[in-house]
Amino acid sequence: MAIVELVMPKLGESIMEATILKWHKQPGDQIKMDETLLEIATEKVDSEVPSTAEGTVEEILYNENDVVPIGVVIARINDGAGNGRHEQQTTTIPQQQQQQQQPAPAFEEHEETSFTEVNSVMQDQPAAATSNGRFYSPLVLNIAASENVSMTELEKIPGTGNEGRVTKKDILQYVSDRRSGKSKVQQPQQPLQQQTIINRETSGSEQSQLPATQHSTPVTTSYSGNVEIIEMDRMRKLIADHMVRSKHTSPHVTSFTEADVTNLVMWRNKVKKDFEKREGSKITFTPLFIEAIVKCIKRFPLINCSLDGNNIIIKKDINIGMATALPSGNLIVPVIKNADQLNLTGLTKQVNQLADNARNNKLKADDTQGGTFTFTNVGTFGSLMGTPIINQPQVAILALGAIKKRPVVIETPHGDSIAIRHMMYLSMSYDHRIVDGSLGATFLTAVANELEHFNIDRDY
């Protein structure tokens, strides 16, 4: 017989471990090629993992809720092949990343004149490392911060993960031993939340200060009155931590402006039926906004960067992240890679493909990585404007409000007049360590001007 060893796949550049949520098969069960074997969760997305072999599940090596390093054998399958001898081969499970178990409504329009999409909270949490090069996942760092484990202590914990990486099991065991007196408590010379760590992307690493909120040991609390207590799910905890870290990392400044998008609205209304008939895809406002953002990034490349210590890393690739809400209230940020190399039709198809993948739980890990600039629409529930939080390690995020008809003053060579126009507020939060108010406001105004001067006679 031939035994096929299935290992935990590499799920992204910064992801070094995954949590097993559920096994769909047990030892002795038959499984087909590409049939779902288990569900896993990473710091970015939840996934259904298919089998790469057909046969009988011989052995399952990890339990549900176990945190498993990348590259470790997690199961063995007897494919029934071979010539009687015991043969063994190792197969890496392919990257088939999916988002949430419920369908995700992404980038849909509810009204012709109202572009309403998502809130300004993103999930793109990177791994981290100390100056000595030893990397720690955000989960390990969060546990260390909440348990007052200093970076000095953390660096001395023996890691059982891949390449000596400290896993969730390792840090929890250390905390347990310390509480029971088995491990000597070291007073931190510098709190963990003040240590310098390195944010890692697929294109490199950027160093930034990531202070974490200090938590004390949980204390049972009683609540008066008629209340309902709901525990945050895993993704909501990650989002909350990512937002707090972003606020502690970047000094946020937000600038506001408004744009008359009447020409853009009228053009879309004019071409949308013909566009769908010709291209087989609906055109929404999303690709039109992305097109304007990309044009302005080319004129102001410092907006498309990150910070590595005292070095500003300007990204030559323009990868636009689109914040998208899920039915549960959680959010995800699919990324359009090399958006500057796509025309309007290409952008439209990319946006719709990512939206369909989100709705059908087919987003891959790579679909949410590598973003260099993010935009979100805070008009989801009719909001006119908002103050979005930067998606680290980026330095700016643009928020778009709902498009509303309003009476405005129109200046003409023949005098001023009042007309009903489609108006939209824009707001952009930026990292004041890198982006000054002049650059931030100038870029935001440039985007508004691109939208206002949209060519109503253009082709697509």
Backbone hydrogen bonds, N-H to C=O, Kabsch-Sander energy under -0.5 kcal/mol:
donor,donor_aa,acceptor,acceptor_aa,energy
3,I,1,M,-0.5
3,I,87,E,-3.9
4,V,2,A,-0.6
4,V,77,I,-3.5
5,E,3,I,-0.6
5,E,89,Q,-4.1
6,L,4,V,-0.6
6,L,75,A,-2.9
7,V,5,E,-0.5
7,V,91,T,-1.9
8,M,72,V,-2.5
11,L,9,P,-0.6
15,I,12,G,-0.7
16,M,14,S,-0.6
18,A,68,V,-2.3
19,T,41,A,-3.1
20,I,66,D,-2.4
21,L,19,T,-0.6
21,L,39,E,-2.5
22,K,39,E,-1.5
24,H,22,K,-0.5
24,H,37,L,-2.6
25,K,37,L,-1.0
28,G,57,V,-3.1
29,D,26,Q,-2.5
31,I,55,G,-2.7
34,D,51,S,-2.7
35,E,32,K,-1.8
37,L,49,V,-3.0
38,L,49,V,-1.4
39,E,22,K,-2.8
40,I,47,S,-2.3
41,A,19,T,-2.4
42,T,45,V,-2.2
47,S,40,I,-3.0
48,E,96,Q,-0.5
49,V,38,L,-3.2
49,V,47,S,-0.5
51,S,35,E,-2.2
55,G,31,I,-2.4
56,T,78,N,-2.7
57,V,29,D,-2.9
58,E,56,T,-0.6
58,E,76,R,-2.2
59,E,76,R,-1.8
61,L,74,I,-2.4
62,Y,74,I,-0.7
65,N,20,I,-4.4
66,D,63,N,-1.6
68,V,18,A,-3.2
68,V,66,D,-0.6
70,I,16,M,-2.4
71,G,8,M,-2.6
72,V,69,P,-1.4
74,I,6,L,-3.1
75,A,6,L,-1.5
76,R,59,E,-2.6
77,I,4,V,-2.6
78,N,56,T,-3.0
79,D,2,A,-2.1
79,D,77,I,-0.8
87,E,1,M,-2.6
87,E,85,R,-0.9
89,Q,3,I,-2.6
91,T,5,E,-4.3
93,I,7,V,-1.4
93,I,91,T,-0.5
96,Q,94,P,-1.1
98,Q,46,D,-0.8
100,Q,98,Q,-0.6
104,A,358,A,-0.6
106,A,104,A,-0.8
110,H,114,S,-0.6
111,E,114,S,-0.8
114,S,111,E,-0.9
116,T,114,S,-1.0
118,V,377,N,-0.6
124,D,122,M,-0.5
128,A,136,Y,-2.5
130,T,134,R,-1.9
133,G,130,T,-2.0
135,F,133,G,-0.5
136,Y,128,A,-4.3
141,L,137,S,-2.3
142,N,138,P,-2.6
143,I,139,L,-2.2
144,A,140,V,-2.5
145,A,141,L,-2.6
146,S,142,N,-2.5
147,E,143,I,-1.7
148,N,145,A,-1.2
149,V,144,A,-3.2
150,S,148,N,-0.7
151,M,190,Q,-0.7
154,L,150,S,-2.6
155,E,151,M,-2.3
156,K,152,T,-0.6
156,K,153,E,-1.2
157,I,153,E,-0.5
157,I,154,L,-1.1
161,G,165,R,-2.5
164,G,161,G,-1.7
165,R,162,N,-1.0
166,V,135,F,-0.5
171,I,167,T,-2.1
172,L,168,K,-2.4
173,Q,169,K,-2.2
174,Y,170,D,-2.2
175,V,171,I,-2.3
176,S,172,L,-2.3
177,D,173,Q,-2.6
178,R,174,Y,-2.4
179,R,175,V,-2.1
180,S,176,S,-1.8
181,G,177,D,-0.5
181,G,178,R,-0.7
182,K,177,D,-2.0
183,S,177,D,-1.4
187,Q,185,V,-0.5
194,Q,191,P,-1.8
195,Q,192,L,-1.8
197,I,208,S,-1.2
198,I,129,A,-1.5
199,N,197,I,-0.5
199,N,206,E,-2.9
200,R,127,A,-1.0
201,E,204,G,-3.7
204,G,201,E,-0.7
206,E,199,N,-3.7
208,S,197,I,-1.8
210,L,195,Q,-0.7
210,L,208,S,-0.6
215,H,145,A,-0.5
227,V,225,G,-0.9
230,I,228,E,-0.6
237,K,233,D,-2.0
238,L,234,R,-1.9
239,I,235,M,-2.6
240,A,236,R,-2.6
241,D,237,K,-2.3
242,H,238,L,-2.5
243,M,239,I,-2.4
244,V,240,A,-2.2
245,R,241,D,-2.5
246,S,242,H,-2.1
247,K,243,M,-2.1
248,H,244,V,-2.0
249,T,245,R,-2.0
250,S,246,S,-2.7
252,H,250,S,-1.0
253,V,430,Y,-1.6
255,S,428,M,-2.3
257,T,426,L,-2.4
259,A,424,M,-2.8
261,V,259,A,-0.9
261,V,422,H,-2.2
265,V,261,V,-2.4
266,M,262,T,-2.8
267,W,263,N,-2.5
268,R,264,L,-2.2
269,N,265,V,-2.3
270,K,266,M,-1.7
271,V,267,W,-1.9
272,K,268,R,-2.1
275,F,271,V,-3.1
276,E,272,K,-2.1
277,K,273,K,-2.0
278,R,274,D,-2.5
279,E,275,F,-3.2
280,G,276,E,-1.8
284,T,282,K,-0.6
288,L,284,T,-0.5
289,F,285,F,-2.2
290,I,286,T,-2.4
291,E,287,P,-2.3
292,A,288,L,-1.6
293,I,289,F,-2.4
294,V,290,I,-2.8
295,K,291,E,-1.9
296,C,292,A,-1.7
297,I,293,I,-2.2
298,K,294,V,-1.9
299,R,295,K,-0.9
300,F,296,C,-1.8
303,I,300,F,-1.8
304,N,301,P,-1.4
305,C,303,I,-1.0
306,S,313,I,-1.6
308,D,311,N,-3.3
309,G,207,Q,-1.9
311,N,308,D,-2.5
313,I,306,S,-2.9
313,I,311,N,-0.6
314,I,312,I,-0.8
315,K,304,N,-2.6
315,K,313,I,-0.5
319,N,317,D,-0.7
320,I,318,I,-0.6
320,I,336,I,-1.6
321,G,319,N,-0.6
321,G,373,F,-3.1
322,M,334,P,-2.7
323,A,321,G,-0.6
323,A,375,F,-1.8
324,T,332,I,-3.1
326,L,330,N,-3.0
329,G,326,L,-2.0
332,I,324,T,-2.4
335,V,367,D,-3.0
336,I,320,I,-2.9
337,K,335,V,-0.8
339,A,318,I,-2.4
339,A,336,I,-0.7
340,D,318,I,-0.5
341,Q,338,N,-1.9
342,L,339,A,-1.3
345,T,460,Y,-0.5
347,L,343,N,-2.8
348,T,344,L,-2.4
349,K,345,T,-2.2
350,Q,346,G,-2.1
351,V,347,L,-2.8
352,N,348,T,-2.5
353,Q,349,K,-2.2
354,L,350,Q,-2.4
355,A,351,V,-2.1
356,D,352,N,-2.7
357,N,353,Q,-2.5
358,A,354,L,-2.1
359,R,355,A,-2.4
360,N,356,D,-2.0
361,N,358,A,-1.1
362,K,357,N,-3.7
363,L,357,N,-0.6
367,D,364,K,-1.1
368,T,365,A,-1.5
369,Q,366,D,-1.0
372,T,319,N,-3.0
373,F,319,N,-1.5
374,T,396,A,-1.0
375,F,321,G,-2.4
376,T,398,L,-2.7
378,V,376,T,-0.6
378,V,400,L,-1.1
379,G,400,L,-0.9
380,T,377,N,-0.6
382,G,379,G,-2.0
389,I,120,S,-1.1
392,Q,390,I,-1.1
394,Q,391,N,-2.1
397,I,429,S,-2.2
398,L,374,T,-2.2
399,A,427,S,-3.8
400,L,376,T,-2.4
401,G,425,Y,-2.7
402,A,383,S,-1.8
404,K,402,A,-0.5
404,K,423,M,-2.8
406,R,421,R,-2.5
408,V,419,A,-2.7
410,I,417,S,-4.0
411,E,409,V,-0.5
412,T,410,I,-0.5
412,T,415,G,-1.0
415,G,412,T,-2.0
417,S,410,I,-2.1
419,A,408,V,-2.5
421,R,406,R,-2.6
421,R,419,A,-0.6
423,M,404,K,-3.4
423,M,421,R,-0.8
424,M,259,A,-2.1
426,L,257,T,-3.1
427,S,399,A,-2.4
428,M,255,S,-2.3
429,S,397,I,-2.0
430,Y,253,V,-2.5
431,D,395,V,-2.7
432,H,251,P,-2.6
432,H,430,Y,-0.7
434,I,431,D,-1.6
435,V,431,D,-3.1
436,D,434,I,-0.7
440,G,436,D,-2.8
441,A,437,G,-2.7
442,T,438,S,-2.1
443,F,439,L,-2.8
444,L,440,G,-2.2
445,T,441,A,-2.4
446,A,442,T,-2.1
447,V,443,F,-2.1
448,A,444,L,-2.1
449,N,445,T,-2.4
450,E,446,A,-2.2
451,L,447,V,-2.0
452,E,448,A,-2.5
453,H,449,N,-2.4
454,F,451,L,-1.1
456,I,454,F,-0.8
458,R,455,N,-1.4
